[in-house]
Amino acid sequence: MSRDAFLGHVRRAAAAGRTYRIHARHDITRAMGYADHGDDLVAEYASEVAKAGGKPVVVASHAAACEEIAGIFRHYEPRSALCWRHPVLDRLGLAEFLARHNVERIDSAELSELPFDDRRGRILAADIGITSAAYAVAETGSLVMAHGLGNERVASLLPPVFIAVVERGQIVADLFDAFDRFAAQVPGDLPSNITLITGPSKTGDIESKLVTGVHGPGKWHVVIVDA
């Protein structure tokens, strides 16, 4: 094919592609696409978590949250927990709670003092991951995870069992609300990375059958402190 013929083919293909080009509308407002929600975002969020394959529980206090986590521990018998450093977990008294249940706490402060190979081994050996979240989206049952030092992605991705603890004040109605809250933050305080997690790890690549836990936690618990 000659150069002129080749370029002519490219021009015709580009012209055909422009036929299907989507043009932005200027009359779209932020309210468009926003879903209507009821007054009880906690109940809505818990319902959507369950629909996504997670195991939600709503409790009235941080002490009750600890009791629920203790029950999860009795079921899975973890020896070590890969944890975030987060104000919600501090209010939970997580460090003391893990010590009482003889579960080793692994977090960024401890890992930073280890050689790389030892650090990697400790992370991969963790039996359970425990985090909070930046926000929780009632419409979809999603956790909005803001990552940075102390809030690393691996805690919610690598252990086979995952527990998230969220408070009522972290639950927003819609993803629009979550991004509005991020936009209101001081630029220097914005996270280095944001991920959305909705239910346990799932894949349908093998014979088009849905399988959980292949690329991440297969057990996904959310403890919601309604206080």
N, C-alpha and C positions, 0 to 999 in steps of 0.2 A: 504494500500500500504506500502510495506517495505521501509526501509531507502534506501537500495541499488537501488530499483526500482525507487524511487522518484528522487534520484541523477542521475540515468541514463536518466530519462525523461528530467531533467534540462540540462544535457550535450547535448542531441540530439537537444533540442530546441535552445541552444546557438550555436551549430554548424550550424543549419539551418539559424539562424540570421546572422551569419558571411558571408553567401553567398551573402547577399544584402548590406553588408557594403560598404559605400562610402569612397574611399581613396582620399586624397588631391593630387592635381596635383601641381607640382613645376614649371610649365612653364606658370602659370597664372600671368599676369602683372596687374598693377593698371589701365592701359588704357582699359582693357577688361571690357565690360559692361557699359562704359561711353558713354552716348548718345551725338549725335551732336546737337548743338544748334545754333540758328541764333544770329544776333548782338543785337537784341532788347529784352533783358531779361525782361524788364518791361512789354511789351505787351504780351510776352509769359506767364509770371507769372499771369497777370490779366486774361488771357484767361483760364488758368488752374484752377484758383480760381472759376471762373464762372461755369466751368464744374463740380467742386466738390460740387456745391450747394451754394457757397458763393456769396456775392455781392461786387465785386471789383469796385473801382473808382480810376482813376489816376489823380492827380492834379499837378500843377506846383510849388506850394510853400506851406509853412506851414500855411500861412494865408488862402489859398484856402482849405487846409485840415480842418481847423477850420470851414469854411463855410459848408463843407460837413457834418461834425459831428453835426453842429447845425441843419441841415436838418434831420438827423437821430433822434436827440433829439425831434424835432417837431413831428415826426411820433410816437415815443414810449412814450414820455413825462416821462422820468425817474426822480425820486426824489433823487436817490443816485447812485453813481458810485464807484465800487470797482476797484482801479487803481494800476498799477505798479509805482514804482519810477525808471525812466529810462531816459537817456539823450535825446532820441528822443522825449519823452513826455515833457521834459523840454524845448526843442527847440520849441515845439508846444505852450508852455505857457499854459499847461493844467490846472494848478491850478487856474490861473486867468480866463481862459475860463469857467471852471465849476462854479466859483463864479458869473460870469456875467449871467449865465443861471440858477442860483438858483438850481444847482445840487450839493448835498453834496458829497464831496470827501472822500472816505474811503481808507486808505492805511496802510501800515505796521507800520508807525510811530504813527499814531493815535491808531491803534488797540493794540499796545504793552502796552499802558497805561490803558487798560480796563481789568476788571476781565474776566476770561475765558468765563463764560456764556454770558456776555454782548458782548464779542468779537464775539462769535459764532452767536449770534442773529443779529448783525450788518452785518456780512458777508452774512448770508442767506437772509437778507432782501434787499440786493443790487439789483437794477433794471437792471443794465447794467455793464459790465466789459470792461475796457479799458487797453490795454497793447501795447507794441511794440513786438519785437521778437529778438532773436539772429541773425537769418538768415531767409530768405524766399527762397524756392526752386522752381525755374521756371519750372522744368520738371513736377512736381506733383501739384503745387499750395499749397504746405505745408508751415506751419510756424514751424520753429525750435525754441522751447521755452527752454531757459536756466534758470533754477530756482535757487533761493537762497533768501536771505533776501531782501525784497523789490520787488522781482519778483516771488511771490508765485503762485502756480498752480491754486488756487481757483478762481483767477480773470478771467481765461479763461474757467473754468469748471462749476461754479455754477450759475452765472446770466443767465437769459433766453436770453439776447441779448449780443452779444460780438462784440467789435470793436478792430481791430489791426491797428496800424499805423506803416508803414515801409517806409524806405527811399531807394532810388535806390541802394546805396552802400551796403545794407544788402541783396540784391537779388543775389543768386548764381545760376549757371546753374543746378547743379546736387547735390545730397546728398553727393557724394564723396567730392565735394568742401567744403561743410559745415564741414565735419569731418576733412578735411585738415586744415581748419581755427582753429577749436578747438585744433587740435594737435600742432599748432604753438603757442598756448597760454602758458604762464607761468603756471606750474602745480598748484601753489597755487591759481591761478585765475580761475581754471576750475569750472564750475557749479556743484552743488551737485546733480542735476537731470536734464535730458534732455527729453522733450517729443516732438512728432511730431503731429501737428493738421492739418487735411485736410478736410475742410468743416465743416458744422454744425454737431451736434451729430446725429447719425443714428443708427437704429437697425432694423433687420428683424426677430426678434424672434417671434413676434406675427403673426401667420398664414402666415409666410413668406412674409409679406407686409412691405415695407420700410417705417419707421416712423421716422421723425426728431424731435429733441428736447426732447427725453425721458431721456437721461443720461447726458445732458449738454445743452449748448445754441442751440436753434433752429434757431436763426437769427445770421448770421455770416458775418460781414462786414470787409473788408480790404481796408484801405485808403493808397494808394501808392503815396508817395511824390517823383516825378520825378525831383529832383533838386540836 
